């Protein structure tokens, strides 16, 4: 029996578990199961692998996409460049190889909506997911800046600065922060929503709720809005290819 799973913290709501269980049913796969591994600390990771030698692959979510890297034997080229991992394959000889399918999922889901004026983007948040989005934007030829409460370099601006300077130059805004996730559905990133226009494209990596307050406020100003569901489906399918069971 093969086992796949999701590594994360407070992940009872998990998309991956539901998605893969349905996939196994649809394809009549009876020799593979999927399990959530909800860890309080990444230091518990090696014991999970010992307890479950049948684990052949894992997805990784917040907050372990960067923290898991020291426990892996290898990273593929994209994961090395991104500096974050969301997919792990355990080879037949027990090696753990890290990959990143987030950038693929994001690119595939946003490409149909991009227009020439979406040439500058804001990435809200600076965690592991934001690194994959930055990698994708670079490949799409879109300039970007991170937005953070505590900017550390020229590539990052503060929310306070953004509130003063506005969104006129940035027609693509991607929320990579967890702000607005269930159950805190009334929360939203602190940006100048009144600057949003019909030319803006807002993308939220969150998929629960289906329409976050961030997206709802964008839609009120006639922006195009996308949630993270299709990104998750695309990255999950790419993970499935990588595991190659």
Secondary structure as a PSIPRED ss2 file (coil, helix, strand):
# PSIPRED VFORMAT (PSIPRED V4.0)

   1 X C   1.000  0.000  0.000
   2 X E   0.000  0.000  1.000
   3 X E   0.000  0.000  1.000
   4 X E   0.000  0.000  1.000
   5 X E   0.000  0.000  1.000
   6 X E   0.000  0.000  1.000
   7 X E   0.000  0.000  1.000
   8 X E   0.000  0.000  1.000
   9 X C   1.000  0.000  0.000
  10 X C   1.000  0.000  0.000
  11 X C   1.000  0.000  0.000
  12 X C   1.000  0.000  0.000
  13 X C   1.000  0.000  0.000
  14 X C   1.000  0.000  0.000
  15 X H   0.000  1.000  0.000
  16 X H   0.000  1.000  0.000
  17 X H   0.000  1.000  0.000
  18 X H   0.000  1.000  0.000
  19 X H   0.000  1.000  0.000
  20 X H   0.000  1.000  0.000
  21 X H   0.000  1.000  0.000
  22 X H   0.000  1.000  0.000
  23 X H   0.000  1.000  0.000
  24 X H   0.000  1.000  0.000
  25 X H   0.000  1.000  0.000
  26 X H   0.000  1.000  0.000
  27 X C   1.000  0.000  0.000
  28 X C   1.000  0.000  0.000
  29 X C   1.000  0.000  0.000
  30 X C   1.000  0.000  0.000
  31 X C   1.000  0.000  0.000
  32 X E   0.000  0.000  1.000
  33 X E   0.000  0.000  1.000
  34 X E   0.000  0.000  1.000
  35 X E   0.000  0.000  1.000
  36 X E   0.000  0.000  1.000
  37 X E   0.000  0.000  1.000
  38 X E   0.000  0.000  1.000
  39 X C   1.000  0.000  0.000
  40 X C   1.000  0.000  0.000
  41 X C   1.000  0.000  0.000
  42 X H   0.000  1.000  0.000
  43 X H   0.000  1.000  0.000
  44 X H   0.000  1.000  0.000
  45 X H   0.000  1.000  0.000
  46 X H   0.000  1.000  0.000
  47 X H   0.000  1.000  0.000
  48 X H   0.000  1.000  0.000
  49 X H   0.000  1.000  0.000
  50 X H   0.000  1.000  0.000
  51 X H   0.000  1.000  0.000
  52 X C   1.000  0.000  0.000
  53 X C   1.000  0.000  0.000
  54 X C   1.000  0.000  0.000
  55 X E   0.000  0.000  1.000
  56 X E   0.000  0.000  1.000
  57 X E   0.000  0.000  1.000
  58 X E   0.000  0.000  1.000
  59 X E   0.000  0.000  1.000
  60 X E   0.000  0.000  1.000
  61 X C   1.000  0.000  0.000
  62 X C   1.000  0.000  0.000
  63 X C   1.000  0.000  0.000
  64 X C   1.000  0.000  0.000
  65 X C   1.000  0.000  0.000
  66 X C   1.000  0.000  0.000
  67 X C   1.000  0.000  0.000
  68 X C   1.000  0.000  0.000
  69 X H   0.000  1.000  0.000
  70 X H   0.000  1.000  0.000
  71 X H   0.000  1.000  0.000
  72 X C   1.000  0.000  0.000
  73 X C   1.000  0.000  0.000
  74 X E   0.000  0.000  1.000
  75 X E   0.000  0.000  1.000
  76 X C   1.000  0.000  0.000
  77 X H   0.000  1.000  0.000
  78 X H   0.000  1.000  0.000
  79 X H   0.000  1.000  0.000
  80 X H   0.000  1.000  0.000
  81 X H   0.000  1.000  0.000
  82 X H   0.000  1.000  0.000
  83 X C   1.000  0.000  0.000
  84 X C   1.000  0.000  0.000
  85 X C   1.000  0.000  0.000
  86 X C   1.000  0.000  0.000
  87 X E   0.000  0.000  1.000
  88 X E   0.000  0.000  1.000
  89 X E   0.000  0.000  1.000
  90 X E   0.000  0.000  1.000
  91 X C   1.000  0.000  0.000
  92 X C   1.000  0.000  0.000
  93 X C   1.000  0.000  0.000
  94 X C   1.000  0.000  0.000
  95 X C   1.000  0.000  0.000
  96 X E   0.000  0.000  1.000
  97 X E   0.000  0.000  1.000
  98 X E   0.000  0.000  1.000
  99 X E   0.000  0.000  1.000
 100 X C   1.000  0.000  0.000
 101 X C   1.000  0.000  0.000
 102 X H   0.000  1.000  0.000
 103 X H   0.000  1.000  0.000
 104 X H   0.000  1.000  0.000
 105 X H   0.000  1.000  0.000
 106 X H   0.000  1.000  0.000
 107 X H   0.000  1.000  0.000
 108 X H   0.000  1.000  0.000
 109 X H   0.000  1.000  0.000
 110 X H   0.000  1.000  0.000
 111 X H   0.000  1.000  0.000
 112 X H   0.000  1.000  0.000
 113 X H   0.000  1.000  0.000
 114 X C   1.000  0.000  0.000
 115 X C   1.000  0.000  0.000
 116 X C   1.000  0.000  0.000
 117 X C   1.000  0.000  0.000
 118 X C   1.000  0.000  0.000
 119 X C   1.000  0.000  0.000
 120 X E   0.000  0.000  1.000
 121 X E   0.000  0.000  1.000
 122 X E   0.000  0.000  1.000
 123 X E   0.000  0.000  1.000
 124 X E   0.000  0.000  1.000
 125 X C   1.000  0.000  0.000
 126 X C   1.000  0.000  0.000
 127 X C   1.000  0.000  0.000
 128 X H   0.000  1.000  0.000
 129 X H   0.000  1.000  0.000
 130 X H   0.000  1.000  0.000
 131 X H   0.000  1.000  0.000
 132 X H   0.000  1.000  0.000
 133 X H   0.000  1.000  0.000
 134 X H   0.000  1.000  0.000
 135 X H   0.000  1.000  0.000
 136 X H   0.000  1.000  0.000
 137 X H   0.000  1.000  0.000
 138 X H   0.000  1.000  0.000
 139 X H   0.000  1.000  0.000
 140 X H   0.000  1.000  0.000
 141 X C   1.000  0.000  0.000
 142 X C   1.000  0.000  0.000
 143 X E   0.000  0.000  1.000
 144 X E   0.000  0.000  1.000
 145 X E   0.000  0.000  1.000
 146 X E   0.000  0.000  1.000
 147 X E   0.000  0.000  1.000
 148 X E   0.000  0.000  1.000
 149 X C   1.000  0.000  0.000
 150 X C   1.000  0.000  0.000
 151 X C   1.000  0.000  0.000
 152 X C   1.000  0.000  0.000
 153 X C   1.000  0.000  0.000
 154 X C   1.000  0.000  0.000
 155 X C   1.000  0.000  0.000
 156 X E   0.000  0.000  1.000
 157 X E   0.000  0.000  1.000
 158 X E   0.000  0.000  1.000
 159 X H   0.000  1.000  0.000
 160 X H   0.000  1.000  0.000
 161 X H   0.000  1.000  0.000
 162 X H   0.000  1.000  0.000
 163 X H   0.000  1.000  0.000
 164 X H   0.000  1.000  0.000
 165 X H   0.000  1.000  0.000
 166 X C   1.000  0.000  0.000
 167 X C   1.000  0.000  0.000
 168 X C   1.000  0.000  0.000
 169 X C   1.000  0.000  0.000
 170 X C   1.000  0.000  0.000
 171 X C   1.000  0.000  0.000
 172 X E   0.000  0.000  1.000
 173 X E   0.000  0.000  1.000
 174 X E   0.000  0.000  1.000
 175 X E   0.000  0.000  1.000
 176 X C   1.000  0.000  0.000
 177 X C   1.000  0.000  0.000
 178 X C   1.000  0.000  0.000
 179 X C   1.000  0.000  0.000
 180 X C   1.000  0.000  0.000
 181 X C   1.000  0.000  0.000
 182 X C   1.000  0.000  0.000
 183 X C   1.000  0.000  0.000
 184 X C   1.000  0.000  0.000
 185 X C   1.000  0.000  0.000
 186 X C   1.000  0.000  0.000
 187 X C   1.000  0.000  0.000
 188 X C   1.000  0.000  0.000
 189 X C   1.000  0.000  0.000
 190 X C   1.000  0.000  0.000
 191 X C   1.000  0.000  0.000
 192 X C   1.000  0.000  0.000
 193 X H   0.000  1.000  0.000
 194 X H   0.000  1.000  0.000
 195 X H   0.000  1.000  0.000
 196 X C   1.000  0.000  0.000
 197 X C   1.000  0.000  0.000
 198 X C   1.000  0.000  0.000
 199 X C   1.000  0.000  0.000
 200 X C   1.000  0.000  0.000
 201 X E   0.000  0.000  1.000
 202 X E   0.000  0.000  1.000
 203 X E   0.000  0.000  1.000
 204 X E   0.000  0.000  1.000
 205 X C   1.000  0.000  0.000
 206 X C   1.000  0.000  0.000
 207 X C   1.000  0.000  0.000
 208 X C   1.000  0.000  0.000
 209 X C   1.000  0.000  0.000
 210 X C   1.000  0.000  0.000
 211 X C   1.000  0.000  0.000
 212 X C   1.000  0.000  0.000
 213 X H   0.000  1.000  0.000
 214 X H   0.000  1.000  0.000
 215 X H   0.000  1.000  0.000
 216 X H   0.000  1.000  0.000
 217 X H   0.000  1.000  0.000
 218 X H   0.000  1.000  0.000
 219 X H   0.000  1.000  0.000
 220 X H   0.000  1.000  0.000
 221 X C   1.000  0.000  0.000
 222 X C   1.000  0.000  0.000
 223 X C   1.000  0.000  0.000
 224 X E   0.000  0.000  1.000
 225 X E   0.000  0.000  1.000
 226 X E   0.000  0.000  1.000
 227 X C   1.000  0.000  0.000
 228 X C   1.000  0.000  0.000
 229 X H   0.000  1.000  0.000
 230 X H   0.000  1.000  0.000
 231 X H   0.000  1.000  0.000
 232 X H   0.000  1.000  0.000
 233 X H   0.000  1.000  0.000
 234 X H   0.000  1.000  0.000
 235 X H   0.000  1.000  0.000
 236 X H   0.000  1.000  0.000
 237 X H   0.000  1.000  0.000
 238 X H   0.000  1.000  0.000
 239 X H   0.000  1.000  0.000
 240 X H   0.000  1.000  0.000
 241 X H   0.000  1.000  0.000
 242 X H   0.000  1.000  0.000
 243 X H   0.000  1.000  0.000
 244 X C   1.000  0.000  0.000
 245 X C   1.000  0.000  0.000
